[in-house]
């Protein structure tokens, strides 16, 4: 058996006759092989000063490229991938189905993490704007880790695979690979980093202008900076579904005067964004009945077809309607939803006026045209995307990226925020809108808010219907977030407990450190020359602090509503349990 044959373990559906040849690499820690045919050039492997390997495969003609990597994985614990809905603990087998990753379905990025959160391998792959297929997991025959990446290349774009074997800290390793993949953009304006009040979970489609006006009054006092008018403004009913999408005209029965709403919000300190169900052409819309626009496929369950972005005419329709909405209402931005509908579309004949080879390329053209047109009207317009369409290709158009829908799930919000914070730079990372039940305790509300502390919090509850206690919790943590946003969003980020969804998250900047403990684990005293440490309890029990320096500290403990619960002076940070109330925080000042 040749070494090339050893490199390719069995997997369901994998071609048994695929030709793989070894690739020379100047380290014994990893084996690399590539697929080879008459048009594939030998892979080029480079190592930079930081010790990261980059494998590049090019072709002389369009066709497949494949790179397969195997390495020993001592003490492997979890394979992290940047999706909030990943299982908390997942070390998949190598025969797990390959994942198709593209501009509207995520990023080919992952990190194999061992004990004590030590990275064993952090990887990332890109093939221009083309989709990449990734199979990653443990080889049961040898207990090795395998990474199998392939793509269909065209337009001269290579398949590039980055491999970090340095054992760097998790956030540092993921951030470095993210930058190499292109998950970065010019830093967005501060307006994108303001707390958001979203109408989705609080109103769904049952928008009411008078009720929304009352919400704006409270939102302004609480310190929200953005209003997202979500689904429902474009339809007279509240029956859900997307049959009304496509015309993108404000329904006067819901919002009698769109410009007046935007101006009212602005007077109270909030910018306004409109939700757009981007790909949908609803069966009840005038455009569906009369415009004869090209569509990719139908989604009867959603009561809509999906526009074909390969068609310039279809793109012009959507760009024109949405730009008119921004211009006529004076809005500050758009929430572009459901872009993943453009991904993984089976090859189909293009429309008569098609000018792009596939739906992904067409959708990228649509985004570029839409963003350019909106920016011509509103140069600093805010554009929101959400998981899974956070990728090197799509991030060029977004100013904010949001965790996928996860109502009432603080753990998923936390995983999504921390993962996107680590992988991206320049773009604002937002939570999925936080909601809670009327019967939830103040402590549970605080836990929801703490899950979003290291991103920009979005909230979606009826503020006017909240109890005094709930509003106290919300006000306390929004005030804390605004005061410390520079550290929370732009400070040095570190994590512990990757395998358990990040049990402790910490941000440090200047003389301030903010730590949130989300599980019953010991919290080390932060390193560095800090003078103020905020330690929040995202769990239930007292927070155990590991032995720290002998320096005396003043300690103040606050409950989830911001009320002082206890105070100590001259306390040393020895190994001890701090009785921080659930959902509350400790303020430790070092002399």
KAWO-V259743 format. One record per pair of residues at least 24 apart in sequence whose ideal C-beta (glycine too) atoms are under 10 Angstrom apart, sorted by the first residue. I is the first residue (numbers start at 1). J is the second residue. Records with the same first field share a line. If there is no record, write none. Layout:
I: J  J
This chain:
3: 31  33
4: 31  33  34  36  68
5: 33
6: 31  33  70  141  142
7: 31  32  33  34  68  69  70  146  148
8: 33  35  66  68  70  94  146  148
9: 68  70  93  94  95  137  138  139  140  141  142  144  146  148
10: 94  95  139  140  141
11: 93  94  95  96  97  98  135  137  139  146  148
12: 95  96  97  98
13: 95  97  98
14: 94  95  98  135  148
15: 66
18: 64  66  68  150
19: 66
20: 66  67  68  148
23: 55  57  67  68  69
25: 53  55  69  163
26: 53
27: 51  53  71  163  165
28: 71  72
29: 53  71  72  120  121  163  165
30: 69  70  71  72  121  144  145  147  163  165
31: 68  69  70  71  72  144  146
32: 67  68  69  70  71  147  161  163
33: 66  67  68  69  70  148
34: 65  66  67  68  150  159  161
35: 63  64  65  66  67  68  148  150  159
36: 65  66
37: 61  63  64  65  66
38: 63
39: 63  64  65  153
40: 64  65  66  153  159
41: 65  158
43: 67  158  159  161
44: 158  160
45: 161  163
47: 163  165
48: 162  180
50: 164  166  168  176
51: 163  164  165  166  167  168
52: 122  123  124  162  163  164  165  166  168  173  176  177  180
53: 123  161  162  163  164  165  166
54: 124  160  161  162  163  180
55: 123  125  149  158  159  160  161  162  163
56: 158  159  160  161  162
57: 127  149  150  151  153  158  159  160  161
58: 153  156  157  158  159  160
59: 152  153  154  156  157  158  159
60: 156
61: 153  154
62: 152  153  154  155  156  157
63: 152  153  154
64: 133  150  151  152  153  159
65: 127  130  132  149  150  151  152  153  157  158  159  160  161
66: 133  148  149  150  151  159
67: 125  147  148  149  150  151  159  160  161  163
68: 135  146  147  148  149  150  161
69: 121  123  136  144  145  146  147  148  149  161  163
70: 94  139  142  144  145  146  147  148
71: 112  120  121  144  145  146  147  163  165
72: 120  142  143  144  145
73: 112  114  120  121  138  139  142  143  144  145  146
74: 114  115  118  120  143
75: 113  114  115  116  118  120
76: 112  113  114  115  120  121  138  143  144  145
77: 112  113  114  115  116  117  118  120  498  499  500
78: 111  112  113  114  117  498  499  500  501
79: 110  111  112  113  120  121  136  137  138  145  147  499
80: 109  110  111  112  113  119  122  170  174  415  419  422  498  499  501  502
81: 106  107  108  109  110  111  134  136  419
82: 106  107  108  109  110  111  124  174  178  183  387  388  390  415  416  418  419  420  422  423  424
83: 107  109  387  388  390  403  404  412  415  416  419  420
84: 386  387  388  402  403  404  405  406  409  411  412  413  414  415  416  417  418  419  420  431  432  501
85: 387  388  403  404  405  406  409  412  415  416
86: 110  412  415  416  419  501
87: 501
88: 411  412  415  497  498  499  500  501  502
89: 498  499  500  501
90: 137  499
91: 137  138  145  499
92: 135  136  137  138
93: 135  136  137  138  139  140  146
94: 135  136  137  138  139  140  141  142  144  145  146  147  148
95: 135  137  138  139  140  146
96: 135  136  137  138
97: 133  135
98: 132  133  134  135  136  148  149  150
99: 132  133  134  135  136
100: 131  132  133  134  343  344
101: 125  126  127  131  132  133  134  149  151  343  388  391
102: 127  129  130  131  132  133  151  340  342  343  344  358  360  363  388  389  391  393  394
103: 128  129  130  131  339  342  343  360  361  363  364  367  389  390  391  392  393  394  395  396
104: 131  279  338  339  340  341  342  343  344  345  359  360  363  364  367  385  388  389  390  391  393  394
105: 131  132  339  340  342  343  344  360  387  388  389  390  391  394
106: 132  134  340  343  387  388  389  390  391  394
107: 132  134  177  178  181  182  183  388  389  390  391  392  393  394  395  420  423  424
108: 132  133  134  136  147  149  151  161  162  181  391  392
109: 134  162  174  177  178  180  181  183  391  392  419  422  423
110: 134  136  147  174  177
111: 164  168  170  171  173  174  177  422  423  498
112: 136  137  138  145  147
113: 170  173  498  499
114: 167  498  499
115: 499
116: 496
117: 169  170  171  494  495  496  497  498  499  502  503  504
118: 167  168  169  170  173  498
119: 164  165  166  167  168  169  170  171  172  173  174  498
120: 145  164  165  167  173
121: 145  147  163  164  165  166  167  173
122: 162  163  164  165  166  167  168  170  172  173  174  175  176  177  178
123: 147  149  161  162  163  164  165  173  177
124: 149  160  161  162  163  164  174  176  177  178  179  180  181  182  183  392  423
125: 149  150  151  159  160  161  162  163  177  181
126: 151  157  158  159  160  161  162  180  181  182  183  391  392  393
127: 151  152  153  154  155  157  158  159  160  161
128: 153  154  155  156  157  158  159  160  392  393
129: 154  155  157  360  361  364  391  392  393  394
130: 154  155  157  159  358  360  361  393
131: 343  344  358  360  391
132: 159  160  161  391
134: 161
154: 357  358
155: 357  361
169: 493  494  495
170: 418  422  493  494  495  496  498  502
171: 418  421  422  423  492  493  494  495  498  505  506
172: 422  492  493  494
173: 422
174: 418  419  421  422  423  424  495  498
175: 421  422  423  424  425  493
177: 422  423
178: 392  395  420  422  423  424  425
179: 423  424  425  426
180: 392
181: 391  392  395  423  424
182: 391  392  393  395  396
183: 390  391  392  394  395  401  420  422  423  424  425  426  427
184: 392  395  396  423  424  425  426  427
185: 392  395  396  397  398  399  424  425  426  427
186: 396  399  425  426  427
187: 399  425  426  427  428  490
188: 380  382  383  398  399  400  426  427  428
189: 379  380  381  382  399  428
190: 225  428  485
191: 225  226  271  332  333  380  381  382  399  400  428
192: 225  226  271  333  380  382  383  384  398  399  400  427  428  429  430  456
193: 225  226  399  400  428  429  430  455  456  485  486  488  489  490
194: 223  224  225  226  269  270  271  382  428  456  457  482  485
195: 219  222  223  224  225  226  270  430  431  452  456  457  458  459  474  477  478  481  482  485
196: 224  225  226  227  228  270  271  273  335  382  384  400  402  430  431  433  434  456  457  458  459  460
197: 222  224  225  226  227  228  229  265  270  433  457  458  459  460  461  463
198: 224  226  227  228  229  230  273  275  335  384  402  430  432  433  434  435  458  459  460  461
199: 227  228  229  230  231  232  233  275  433  460  462
200: 228  229  230  231  232  275  335  337  405  407  432  433  435  458  460
201: 230  405  407  408  432  433  434  435  436  458  459  460  461  462
202: 230  433  435  459  460  461  462  463  464  465
203: 229  230  231  232  233  238  254  460  462
204: 230  231  232  238  240  460
205: 230  231  232  233  234  235  236  237  238  239  240  241  244  254
206: 232  237  238  239  240  254
207: 231  232  233  234  235  238  251  253  254  255
208: 232  238  253  254  255
209: 233  252  253  254  255  256  257  258  260  261  264
211: 462  464  465
212: 254  255  261  264  265
213: 260  261  264  265  268
214: 462  463  464  465
215: 265  461  462  463  464  465
216: 261  264  265  267  268  269  270  272  463
217: 264  268  463  464
218: 268  462  463  464  466  471  474
219: 265  268  269  270  459  463
220: 264  265  267  268  269  270
221: 268  269  463  471  475
222: 459  463  471  474  475  478  479
223: 269  474  475  478  479  481  482
224: 265  268  269  270  271  457  458  459  463  474  478
225: 269  270  271  456  482
226: 265  269  270  271  272  273  332  333  382  384  400  430  456  458
227: 261  262  264  265  266  268  270  271  272  273  274  331  332
228: 270  271  272  273  274  275  333  334  335  382  384  402  430  433  458  460
229: 254  255  258  261  262  265  272  273  274  275  329  331  335
230: 273  274  275  335  337  433  460
231: 275  276  277  335  337
232: 275
233: 258  261  274  275  325  329
234: 274  275  276  277  282  285  325
235: 282  284  285
237: 284
239: 303
240: 302  303
241: 280  282  283  284  301  302  303  304
242: 277  279  280  281  282  283  284  285  299  301  302  303  304  305  337  338
243: 280  281  282  283  284  285  288  302  303  304
244: 277  280  282  283  284  285  303  304
245: 276  277  278  279  280  281  282  283  284  285  287  288  302  303  304  305  307  337  338
246: 277  279  280  281  282  283  284  285  286  287  288  289  291  293  304  305  307  317  318  321
247: 281  282  284  285  286  287  288  291  317  321
248: 274  276  277  278  285  287  317  318  320  321  322  323  324  325
249: 285  286  321  324  325  328
250: 274  325  328  329
255: 329
257: 329
258: 325  328  329  330  331
259: 328  329  330  331
260: 329  330
261: 329  330  331
262: 326  328  329  330  331  332
263: 329  330
265: 331  332
266: 330  332
270: 332
271: 331  332  333  380  381  382
272: 329  330  331  332  333  382
273: 326  331  332  333  334  335  336  381  382  383  384  400
274: 322  325  326  329  331  332  333  334  335  336
275: 334  335  336  337  384
276: 318  321  322  325  334  335  336  337  338  370  384
277: 302  304  335  336  337  338  341
278: 306  307  309  318  322  334  335  336  337  338  339  341  342  363  366  367  370
279: 304  305  306  307  308  309  314  318  336  337  338  339  340  341  342  359  363  366
280: 304  305  306  307  337  338  341
281: 305  306  307  308  314  317  318
287: 314  317  318  321
291: 317
293: 317  318  351
294: 350  351  352  353  354  362
295: 351
296: 341  342  345  346  348  351  359  362  363
297: 341  345  346  348  359
299: 338  341
302: 338  341
304: 338  341
306: 338  341  342  345  359
307: 341  342  359  362  363  366
308: 342  345  348  350  351  353  354  356  359  362  363
309: 339  342  345  351  354  356  358  359  360  361  362  363  364  365  366  367  369
310: 345  348  350  351  353  354  355  356  357  358  359  360  361  362  363  365  366
311: 350  351  352  353  354  355  356  362  366
312: 351  353  354  355  356  362  365  366  369
313: 351  352  353  354
314: 351  353  354  362  366
315: 355  356  362  363  365  366  367  368  369  370
316: 366  369  373
318: 366  369  370
319: 366  367  369  370  371  372  373  374
320: 370  373
322: 370  373  374
323: 369  370  372  373  374  375  376  377  378
324: 373  377
325: 374  377
326: 373  374  375  376  377  378  381
327: 373  374  376  377  378
328: 377
330: 377  378
331: 374  377  378  381  382
332: 378  380  381  382
333: 374  378  380  381  382  383  384  399  400
334: 370  371  374  378  381  382  383  384
335: 382  383  384  385  386  400  402
336: 366  367  370  371  383  384  385  386  389  394  397  398
337: 384  385  386  389  402  405
338: 386  389
339: 363  366  367  385  386  388  389  394  397  398
340: 385  386  387  388  389  404
341: 389
342: 366  367  389
343: 388  389  391
360: 393  394
361: 393
363: 389  393  394
364: 393  394  396  397
366: 397
367: 393  394  396  397  398
368: 396  397
370: 397
371: 396  397  398  399
372: 397
382: 428
383: 427
384: 428  430  458
385: 427  430
386: 416  430  432
387: 416  419  420  432
390: 416  419  420  423  424  427  429
392: 424
395: 423  424  425  426  427
396: 427
398: 424  426  427  428
399: 426  427  428
400: 427  428  429  430  455  456  458
401: 427  428  429  430  455
402: 428  429  430  431  432  433  455  456  458
403: 429  430  431  432  433  451  452  455  458
404: 432
405: 432  433
406: 431  432  433  434  451
407: 432  433  434  435  436  460
408: 432  434  435  436  437  440  444  448
409: 434  448  451
410: 434  436  444  446  447  448  449  450  451  452  518  538
411: 447  451  500  501  502  518  519  538
412: 451  501
413: 448  449  450  451  452  455  457  458
414: 447  450  451  452  453  454  455  501  502  503  505  516  518  538
415: 451  498  501  502
416: 451  452  455
417: 451  452  453  454  455  456  457  502  505
418: 451  454  455  493  495  498  501  502  505
419: 495  498  501  502
420: 455
421: 454  455  488  489  493  495  505  507
422: 493  495  502
428: 455  456  489
429: 454  455  456  489
430: 455  456  457  458
431: 455  456  457  458  459
432: 458  460
433: 457  458  459  460  461
434: 458  459  460  461  474
435: 459  460  461  462
436: 460  461  466  470  473  474
437: 461
438: 462  465  466  467  470
439: 467
440: 467  470  473
441: 469  470  473  560  582  583
442: 467  469  470  471  472  473  474  476  559  560  561  581  582  583  584
443: 473  537  540  559  560  561  581  582  583  584
444: 473  560  582  583
445: 469  470  471  472  473  474  477  560  561  583
446: 470  473  474  476  477  536  537  538  559  560  561  562  581  582  583  584  585
447: 473  516  518  536  537  538  539  540  560  582  583
448: 473  474  477  538  583
449: 473  474  476  477  478  480  481  536  538  560  583
450: 477  480  481  505  516  517  518  536  537  538  539  560  583  584  585
451: 505  516  518  538
452: 477  481  488
453: 477  480  481  484  485  488  489  505  507  514  516  534  536  538
454: 481  487  488  489  491  493  495  502  505  506  507  514  516
455: 481  488  489
456: 481  485  488  489
457: 481  482
468: 561
469: 560  561
470: 561
471: 561
472: 559  560  561  562  563
473: 559  560  561  562  583  584
474: 561
475: 561  562
476: 558  559  560  561  562  563  583  584  585
477: 536  560  561  562  583  585
479: 562
480: 514  534  536  558  562  585
481: 514
483: 512  534
484: 509  512  514  532  534
486: 510  512
487: 511  512  513  514  532  534
488: 512  514  516  534
492: 528
494: 526  527
496: 521  522  523  524
497: 521
503: 538  539
504: 535  538
505: 536  538
506: 533  535
507: 534
508: 533
511: 590
513: 588
514: 585
515: 543  545  585  586  588
516: 585
517: 541  543  544  545  580
520: 544
522: 546  547  575  577
523: 578
524: 548  573
525: 549  551  553  573  574  575  588  590
526: 588
529: 590
530: 588  589  590
531: 588  589  590  591
532: 587  588  589  590
533: 573  585  586  587  588  589  590
534: 558  585  586  587  588
535: 578  580  584  585  586  587  588
536: 560  580  583  584  585  586
537: 578  579  580  581  582  583  584  585  586
538: 582  583  585
539: 580  582  583
540: 581  582  583
541: 577  579  580  582
542: 576  577  578  579  580  581  582
543: 576  577  578  579  580  584  585  586
544: 575  576  577  578
545: 573  574  575  576  577  578  580  586  588
546: 573  574  575  576
547: 572  573  574  575  576
548: 572  573  574  575  576  588  590
549: 573  574  590
550: 574
551: 590  591
552: 589  590  591
553: 587  588  589  590  591
554: 587  588  589  590  591
555: 580  586  587  588  589
556: 585  586  587  588  589
557: 581  584  585  586  587  588
558: 583  584  585  586  587
559: 583  584  585
560: 584  585
